[in-house]
Amino acid sequence: MRKSFYHFLMKYRHPEPKDAISRFANDAFEDHSFPKTFEDYNELSSYLELNGHYLESMAVFDEAWQEYLLSEK
């Protein structure tokens, strides 16, 4: 069964984030409205464009999404 993007992203959580994806993971964890079950790029992208003020750039999401796709192969 495929993991949700959120579940995948949580493996990057770190108490002292050293990169943008770790910061994204920490912030997504703190975002109690984050769509934890979504697996669709467009739905997640729309959510983050409207609510992801903590995301320094959508490029960070795109990079994390590519890692997610690779992990799910």
Backbone torsions as a table, in degrees:
resi	resn	phi	psi	omega
1	MET	NA	141.3	-178.3
2	ARG	-75.4	137.2	175.1
3	LYS	-78.9	150.8	173.1
4	SER	-70.7	160.2	177.6
5	PHE	-60.0	-42.0	-179.8
6	TYR	-58.7	-46.7	179.8
7	HIS	-59.1	-43.4	176.8
8	PHE	-60.9	-47.4	-175.1
9	LEU	-61.9	-31.3	-175.7
10	MET	-64.8	-19.2	177.0
11	LYS	-69.7	-12.8	178.5
12	TYR	-93.8	-2.9	178.6
13	ARG	-61.6	140.6	-178.6
14	HIS	-152.3	137.2	-179.9
15	PRO	-61.9	-27.6	176.9
16	GLU	-128.9	78.8	-174.2
17	PRO	-59.2	134.6	-177.0
18	LYS	-109.7	-3.7	178.9
19	ASP	-146.7	172.3	-174.0
20	ALA	-65.1	-36.0	-179.0
21	ILE	-68.9	-37.9	176.5
22	SER	-64.8	-40.6	176.4
23	ARG	-63.4	-42.7	177.4
24	PHE	-58.9	-46.1	-179.9
25	ALA	-61.1	-45.1	179.1
26	ASN	-61.4	-44.5	-178.5
27	ASP	-68.9	-38.7	177.9
28	ALA	-63.5	-37.4	177.5
29	PHE	-61.1	-39.5	-179.6
30	GLU	-76.9	-18.0	-179.8
31	ASP	-83.1	96.7	-174.1
32	HIS	-69.4	-11.3	176.9
33	SER	-95.6	-4.5	-177.3
34	PHE	-55.1	133.1	-178.8
35	PRO	-71.0	92.9	-170.9
36	LYS	-70.9	-17.7	-176.9
37	THR	-104.8	-3.3	-175.5
38	PHE	-69.4	142.3	175.7
39	GLU	-126.8	5.7	-174.5
40	ASP	-105.2	127.7	-177.4
41	TYR	-57.0	-47.9	-175.0
42	ASN	-64.8	-39.8	178.2
43	GLU	-65.3	-44.5	179.5
44	LEU	-66.3	-42.9	179.9
45	SER	-60.6	-44.5	178.7
46	SER	-61.8	-44.2	178.5
47	TYR	-58.8	-48.2	-176.6
48	LEU	-67.7	-35.1	178.0
49	GLU	-63.5	-33.6	-179.1
50	LEU	-89.1	-30.6	-170.5
51	ASN	-125.7	-7.5	-173.9
52	GLY	-90.2	49.2	180.0
53	HIS	-57.2	-23.2	-179.7
54	TYR	-79.3	-12.8	-177.6
55	LEU	-82.2	119.9	-174.8
56	GLU	-66.0	-26.3	178.6
57	SER	-163.3	144.6	176.0
58	MET	-64.6	-18.9	176.7
59	ALA	-61.8	-30.1	177.9
60	VAL	-66.2	-44.0	176.4
61	PHE	-61.6	-44.8	-179.9
62	ASP	-59.4	-41.7	178.9
63	GLU	-64.8	-44.6	178.8
64	ALA	-64.2	-37.4	178.9
65	TRP	-62.9	-41.7	178.6
66	GLN	-62.4	-40.7	176.5
67	GLU	-63.0	-40.6	178.2
68	TYR	-60.1	-47.8	-179.3
69	LEU	-61.3	-41.4	178.8
70	LEU	-64.1	-38.1	-178.1
71	SER	-71.1	-22.8	-176.0
72	GLU	-92.7	-0.4	179.9
73	LYS	-77.2	NA	NA
